Structures are given as C-alpha cells and as structure tokens.
Amino acid sequence: MRRVTIKDIAQIAGVSYATVSRALSGSPEISEQTRSRILDICRKEGYRANVLARSLIRSKTNVLGLIIPDVTNPFYSELSLGIETYARSLGYNVMLCNSLRNDDTTAQLFDFLIGHQVDGIILANSYSEAKNWVHKYSSTIPIVLLSDAIDDSEGGGINAVSVDNLEGGRLAAEYLYALGHRKILYFGFRPSSVTHQMRFRGFCKALDPFGIVPEIIENPADSSSIANGYALGKTLFQRGFDGTAIFAAADSLALGVLQAADEFGVAVPEDISLFGFDNIIYSSLPKIMLSTIDQRKQLLAEAAVNILMEILNHPERDEFTHRLIRPTLVIRRSCRALE
C-alpha cells in the first residue's frame, strides 16, 4: 500500500504543496478555514507526517535518549518512568536503552542515539568509568549523568544529578542505632560501584563515634538484584547470624534476604530487623513493609531533565551543574526497637 504524501494531499485539496506544509506546521500565513479543511483531508486519507525528515530540517527532534543499566531493576524502571513522563510534559519523547552494564553495549548505544538525532542523552551509570563516557561524547551531544561516579574536586566538566548517598547511609545507621541495635550487618556491598562506596562510607562514619564496626557481606555480582540478595541471604542463614539488624545496600537485596529468612524460619522484625535503600514500589506492599531510604526518584528524574533542557535552551552556557538530592527516611514495620 503506497504511503500518502504531501503532494497527494495538495492535489486532493486543490492547493499548493507549500500551503499543505503551512497547514501542517501551524503557520499563520493561511486561514483557519483552509487549515481545517486540509487537516481533515489528511485524517481521511491516513496521512502521517515524516517526523524524522522534518526534524532534520529543524535540527531538532524533541527526542531524548536515556541509557540505564537494566530496566528489570525496579529502581531504574521507576526512574525511567519518571523521566519519560516529565519529559513528555515538556514536549519531549524518550528513547529508552539498556546498557546491561557492558562497555561495548554502552558505546553502541551512544552511537545509536546520536545517529538517530536525539537532542540530548541522560546516562544512568554508577561505575567510576561513567564520567569517561560523558567526556568522550559531550562535545558531540549534550549529556547529563545520573550517578555518584563524579567528584566536584575533579574540576567539573560534567553535568550530573545524584542522591546524597553519604547522607542516606548516615540516616540508616543512626536509625538502627537509635532502635538499640549494636550488632549490625552491612549486606550486599559492591566495591566496584561508587554509589555503594558512598552509602557504605556514610553508614560506617555514623557508627564510628559509638565504636561500632559493622560486619560486611560483599555482593560479588554486578547488580543488586532480588536473586543475588536471596543467594547471599541463604549463605548467611546457613552459617548462622547472631546480629540483630541487617542494612541491605538496596531494597532488591533486602527482598531477597526476606525470602531467604522466611525459608530458614527467621522472622522479620521479631528475630532480626531489616532495612533497605531505594524505596522501590514493592517495599510498601502489605506483607513486606520495608523500612528504607527514599531516593526521591521523581526529584532525580526532574532534575536530570531540567538540566538537559537548560543545556539545550542555552547552548552558549559555559557552567556545569551538579545537583545533589537529599534522601529521606521511610519507617515501616521491618525494624523493631530492642528492649
């Protein structure tokens, strides 16, 4: 079936190609009556504008690229939704890509998005190499990094948004200490993740004045998934755990621990208190009710999009923005005070 073109619409309407083009673009150079008649013909004939061709002429597509590690991670799926809905409210669509934490894939996705003429890219990546991607491609396209993999002392050069993970770790430690917990396990630490490094540092720093050194279980995998939390949790309960509280470095890990605890007859919070980080949607389910740190994902999403809009609307700007979002404590039923 042949695609209907502007020339076809012009012939049916008995007007010029330029008049149809003006009707489609909203130009004030034609009457409202003529515009309505042409648009009505377009609808009846099934005409669809070639958005890509028009965007190339305008050098703007109103499409943003978003690269995340893995959309199956509840935190990133919720963050992606927040970015997409907020960007759409500003007149932009979002092209979502999964890097799967692979450098070759990330490079291919940058080339893919740039080749498809997106106006800018948001990169969500918690590894220290993340800033290298920004430096490599920022001369070609505006980029905002959603990550803790930067340090203001590096001299800038990167537009970024991150949650204050140091503060989040501190809030978690102080809350558990206030409940009377002294034998606390830091569960699922990933040394390769800057995000985890910051959370761990904030957690330990808050406990240090009380002479408390938390036990640590590292996560050797490259993601903080429920499955990884379950596997680590089974190992923990098999060897025995005599502490009173577990701080999981991510809610997904905490959900895995919860499953393992149930299988080993360990009750939460009666036997152990369990605390998470992220405040993903599953954490508030009635049978889970996980106490956690809220990253305020909507604020993260809006901040990343707003910084990108600022770059796009003011290409002459020569300053760089690092927005730090303060997390909040969410108290539910998974932790109890010791008598």
C-alpha positions as CSV (number, residue, x, y, z in Angstrom):
1,M,0.0,0.0,0.0
2,R,1.5,3.3,-1.1
3,R,2.2,5.9,1.5
4,V,0.2,9.1,1.2
5,T,2.4,12.2,0.6
6,I,2.0,15.9,1.0
7,K,1.8,16.2,-2.8
8,D,-1.2,13.8,-2.7
9,I,-2.9,15.9,-0.1
10,A,-2.2,19.1,-2.1
11,Q,-3.7,17.5,-5.2
12,I,-6.9,16.4,-3.4
13,A,-7.3,19.8,-1.7
14,G,-6.6,21.7,-4.8
15,V,-3.9,23.8,-3.2
16,S,-0.1,24.0,-3.5
17,Y,2.5,21.8,-1.7
18,A,3.6,24.9,0.3
19,T,0.0,25.5,1.5
20,V,-0.3,22.0,2.9
21,S,3.1,22.4,4.5
22,R,2.0,25.6,6.2
23,A,-1.2,23.9,7.4
24,L,0.8,21.1,9.0
25,S,3.3,23.4,10.6
26,G,0.7,25.7,12.1
27,S,1.8,28.7,10.1
28,P,-0.3,31.9,10.4
29,E,0.1,32.6,6.7
30,I,-3.1,30.6,5.8
31,S,-6.6,31.0,7.0
32,E,-8.1,28.8,9.8
33,Q,-10.7,27.6,7.4
34,T,-8.1,26.4,4.9
35,R,-6.0,24.8,7.6
36,S,-9.1,22.9,9.0
37,R,-10.0,21.6,5.5
38,I,-6.5,20.4,4.8
39,L,-6.1,18.7,8.2
40,D,-9.5,17.0,7.7
41,I,-8.3,15.6,4.3
42,C,-5.1,14.4,6.0
43,R,-7.1,12.4,8.5
44,K,-9.4,10.9,6.0
45,E,-6.6,9.9,3.7
46,G,-4.4,8.5,6.5
47,Y,-1.5,10.9,6.0
48,R,1.3,10.7,8.6
49,A,3.9,13.3,8.7
50,N,7.6,12.3,8.2
51,V,8.7,13.4,11.6
52,L,12.3,12.5,11.1
53,A,12.6,14.4,7.9
54,R,11.0,17.5,9.4
55,S,13.2,17.2,12.5
56,L,16.4,17.1,10.4
57,I,15.3,20.3,8.6
58,R,14.8,22.0,12.0
59,S,17.9,20.3,13.5
60,K,15.7,19.2,16.5
61,T,13.8,16.0,17.1
62,N,12.3,16.6,20.5
63,V,13.5,13.2,21.5
64,L,15.9,12.4,24.4
65,G,18.0,9.3,24.8
66,L,18.1,7.5,28.2
67,I,20.7,4.8,28.9
68,I,20.1,2.8,32.0
69,P,21.8,-0.4,33.3
70,D,18.8,-2.7,33.3
71,V,15.0,-1.9,33.1
72,T,14.2,-5.1,35.1
73,N,15.8,-3.4,38.2
74,P,12.8,-1.8,40.0
75,F,14.7,1.3,40.8
76,Y,15.7,2.0,37.2
77,S,12.2,1.1,35.9
78,E,10.6,3.6,38.2
79,L,13.3,6.2,37.5
80,S,12.8,5.7,33.7
81,L,9.0,6.2,34.0
82,G,9.6,9.4,36.0
83,I,12.0,10.7,33.3
84,E,9.7,9.8,30.4
85,T,6.5,11.3,31.9
86,Y,8.2,14.5,32.9
87,A,10.0,14.9,29.6
88,R,6.7,14.3,27.8
89,S,5.1,17.1,29.8
90,L,7.8,19.4,28.3
91,G,7.1,18.2,24.8
92,Y,9.8,15.6,24.5
93,N,9.7,11.8,23.9
94,V,12.3,9.4,25.4
95,M,14.1,6.6,23.7
96,L,15.0,4.1,26.4
97,C,18.1,1.8,26.1
98,N,19.6,-0.8,28.4
99,S,23.4,-0.9,28.6
100,L,23.4,-4.2,30.7
101,R,26.5,-2.8,32.4
102,N,28.6,-3.6,29.3
103,D,31.1,-1.1,27.9
104,D,30.8,-2.3,24.3
105,T,27.0,-2.1,24.5
106,T,27.2,1.4,26.1
107,A,29.4,2.6,23.2
108,Q,27.0,1.1,20.7
109,L,24.0,2.8,22.3
110,F,25.7,6.2,22.3
111,D,26.4,5.8,18.6
112,F,22.8,4.6,18.0
113,L,21.2,7.5,19.8
114,I,23.5,10.1,18.2
115,G,22.8,8.5,14.8
116,H,19.1,8.8,15.4
117,Q,19.4,12.6,16.1
118,V,18.3,12.7,19.7
119,D,18.6,16.1,21.2
120,G,20.4,15.0,24.3
121,I,21.2,12.0,26.4
122,I,20.7,11.1,30.1
123,L,23.2,8.4,31.2
124,A,22.4,6.4,34.4
125,N,25.6,4.6,35.5
126,S,27.0,4.1,39.0
127,Y,30.5,2.9,37.9
128,S,33.6,5.1,38.2
129,E,34.1,4.9,34.4
130,A,30.8,6.7,33.8
131,K,32.4,10.1,33.6
132,N,34.6,8.8,30.8
133,W,31.6,8.3,28.6
134,V,30.5,11.9,29.3
135,H,33.9,13.3,28.4
136,K,34.1,11.2,25.2
137,Y,30.7,12.2,23.8
138,S,29.8,15.6,25.4
139,S,31.5,17.5,22.5
140,T,29.0,15.8,20.2
141,I,25.8,15.9,22.2
142,P,24.5,17.4,25.5
143,I,24.7,14.7,28.3
144,V,23.5,14.6,31.9
145,L,24.9,11.9,34.1
146,L,22.7,10.3,36.7
147,S,25.4,8.9,39.0
148,D,27.6,9.3,42.0
149,A,30.6,8.5,39.9
150,I,31.9,12.1,39.9
151,D,33.8,14.2,42.4
152,D,33.5,18.0,42.4
153,S,37.2,18.2,43.2
154,E,37.9,16.8,39.7
155,G,37.3,20.3,38.3
156,G,33.8,19.9,36.8
157,G,33.2,19.4,33.2
158,I,30.2,17.2,33.8
159,N,26.5,18.0,34.3
160,A,25.2,15.5,36.8
161,V,22.4,14.6,39.3
162,S,22.8,12.2,42.2
163,V,21.2,11.4,45.5
164,D,23.3,12.1,48.6
165,N,24.3,8.6,49.4
166,L,26.6,9.6,52.2
167,E,23.5,11.2,53.9
168,G,21.4,8.1,53.1
169,G,24.0,5.8,54.8
170,R,24.1,8.1,57.8
171,L,20.3,8.1,58.2
172,A,20.2,4.3,58.1
173,A,22.9,3.9,60.6
174,E,21.5,6.5,63.1
175,Y,18.0,5.0,62.8
176,L,19.2,1.4,63.6
177,Y,21.4,2.7,66.4
178,A,18.5,4.7,67.9
179,L,16.5,1.4,68.0
180,G,19.2,-0.1,70.2
181,H,21.0,-2.2,67.5
182,R,24.7,-2.7,68.1
183,K,25.5,-5.9,66.0
184,I,24.6,-4.7,62.5
185,L,25.4,-6.3,59.2
186,Y,26.1,-4.3,56.1
187,F,24.7,-6.5,53.4
188,G,25.5,-6.5,49.7
189,F,28.3,-4.1,49.4
190,R,29.6,-3.8,45.8
191,P,33.1,-2.2,45.9
192,S,33.0,-1.5,42.1
193,S,30.0,0.8,42.5
194,V,30.6,4.4,43.5
195,T,27.1,4.5,44.8
196,H,27.7,1.6,47.2
197,Q,31.0,3.1,48.2
198,M,29.3,6.3,49.3
199,R,26.5,4.6,51.1
200,F,29.0,2.4,53.0
201,R,31.1,5.3,53.9
202,G,28.2,7.3,55.3
203,F,27.0,4.3,57.2
204,C,30.3,3.5,58.8
205,K,31.1,7.1,59.6
206,A,27.9,7.5,61.6
207,L,28.6,4.4,63.7
208,D,32.3,5.1,64.3
209,P,31.8,7.5,67.2
210,F,29.9,4.7,69.0
211,G,32.8,2.3,68.5
212,I,30.6,0.1,66.2
213,V,32.2,-1.6,63.2
214,P,29.5,-3.4,61.1
215,E,30.0,-6.8,59.7
216,I,30.2,-6.8,55.9
217,I,28.9,-9.2,53.3
218,E,30.0,-8.2,49.8
219,N,28.0,-8.8,46.7
220,P,30.3,-10.3,44.0
221,A,27.7,-9.8,41.3
222,D,27.4,-6.8,39.1
223,S,23.9,-5.9,40.2
224,S,21.8,-5.6,43.4
225,S,19.0,-8.0,42.3
226,I,16.5,-9.9,44.4
227,A,18.1,-13.1,43.2
228,N,21.5,-12.0,44.4
229,G,20.1,-11.0,47.7
230,Y,18.4,-14.3,48.1
231,A,21.6,-16.3,47.3
232,L,23.6,-14.2,49.7
233,G,20.9,-14.4,52.3
234,K,20.8,-18.2,52.1
235,T,24.5,-18.4,52.7
236,L,24.2,-16.0,55.6
237,F,21.5,-18.0,57.4
238,Q,23.1,-21.3,56.6
239,R,26.3,-20.3,58.5
240,G,24.3,-18.5,61.2
241,F,23.8,-14.9,62.0
242,D,23.9,-13.6,65.6
243,G,23.4,-10.0,64.9
244,T,20.2,-8.0,65.4
245,A,19.9,-5.9,62.3
246,I,20.7,-6.0,58.6
247,F,21.2,-3.0,56.4
248,A,20.8,-4.1,52.8
249,A,22.5,-1.7,50.3
250,A,19.4,-1.9,48.0
251,D,15.8,-2.7,48.5
252,S,16.0,-5.5,45.9
253,L,18.7,-7.2,48.0
254,A,16.5,-6.8,51.1
255,L,13.6,-8.5,49.3
256,G,16.0,-11.4,48.6
257,V,17.0,-11.6,52.3
258,L,13.4,-11.6,53.3
259,Q,12.7,-14.6,51.1
260,A,15.7,-16.5,52.5
261,A,14.8,-15.6,56.1
262,D,11.3,-17.0,55.6
263,E,12.8,-20.3,54.3
264,F,15.1,-20.6,57.3
265,G,12.4,-19.7,59.8
266,V,13.9,-16.3,60.7
267,A,11.2,-13.8,61.5
268,V,11.4,-10.1,60.5
269,P,11.4,-8.0,62.6
270,E,10.9,-10.3,65.6
271,D,14.3,-12.1,65.1
272,I,16.2,-9.6,63.0
273,S,15.4,-6.0,61.8
274,L,15.8,-5.4,58.1
275,F,16.5,-2.0,56.5
276,G,16.8,-1.2,52.8
277,F,17.8,1.6,50.4
278,D,15.8,2.9,47.4
279,N,12.1,2.8,48.4
280,I,11.1,0.9,45.4
281,I,7.4,0.3,44.9
282,Y,7.5,-3.3,46.2
283,S,8.8,-2.1,49.6
284,S,5.5,-0.8,50.6
285,L,3.5,-4.0,49.9
286,P,1.4,-5.1,53.0
287,K,3.4,-8.3,53.6
288,I,6.8,-6.6,53.2
289,M,6.5,-3.0,54.7
290,L,10.3,-2.5,54.4
291,S,11.8,0.5,56.3
292,T,14.2,2.1,53.8
293,I,15.8,5.2,52.5
294,D,13.8,7.1,49.8
295,Q,16.0,8.3,46.9
296,R,13.1,10.6,45.8
297,K,13.2,9.2,42.3
298,Q,10.8,11.8,40.9
299,L,13.1,14.7,42.0
300,L,16.1,12.8,40.5
301,A,14.1,12.4,37.2
302,E,13.0,16.0,37.0
303,A,16.4,17.4,37.9
304,A,18.1,15.4,35.2
305,V,15.6,16.5,32.5
306,N,15.7,20.1,33.7
307,I,19.5,20.3,33.5
308,L,19.3,18.8,30.0
309,M,16.7,21.4,29.0
310,E,18.9,24.2,30.3
311,I,21.7,23.0,28.1
312,L,19.5,22.6,25.1
313,N,17.9,26.0,25.5
314,H,21.2,27.8,26.3
315,P,23.9,26.2,24.2
316,E,26.2,29.1,25.0
317,R,26.3,28.3,28.7
318,D,29.8,27.5,30.0
319,E,29.0,26.4,33.5
320,F,28.4,22.8,34.8
321,T,25.7,21.7,37.2
322,H,25.9,19.0,39.9
323,R,22.5,18.6,41.6
324,L,22.6,16.7,44.9
325,I,19.2,15.3,46.1
326,R,18.7,14.8,49.8
327,P,17.2,11.4,50.7
328,T,14.6,10.8,53.4
329,L,13.9,8.1,56.0
330,V,10.9,5.9,55.4
331,I,9.8,4.0,58.6
332,R,7.6,0.9,58.1
333,R,7.4,-2.4,60.0
334,S,10.6,-4.3,59.2
335,C,12.6,-2.9,62.1
336,R,11.9,-3.0,65.8
337,A,13.4,-1.4,68.9
338,L,15.4,-3.7,71.2
339,E,14.3,-3.8,74.8
